[in-house]
């Protein structure tokens, strides 16, 4: 039986690809995995990282991991959901920046 060559998407990082490393949990299928992007610096209170994943016949998902002293959680978001998260974060940033502005005169 001829060996099938795996086709990696352009964004797949072969060093991190789910086909080459074990999945996070035993019941999870092996999938392509993109480069890891860390948000901010690693801190004792926690860190957030993101990357793309996908499998055969599956659109890419944005995976968001949050690690803290009390545990680790993650979510896999479709690209439209990730875009919506970006919009929500932009709104929060905008609200926070307006809250920090000094009051204007009369």
Secondary structure, DSSP 8 states (H G I E B T S, - for coil): ---------TTB-TTT-TTTS--SSTTS---EEB--EEEEEEETTEEEEEEEEE-TT---EEEEEEEETTEEEEEEEEHHHHHHHHHHHHHHHHHHHHHTS-----
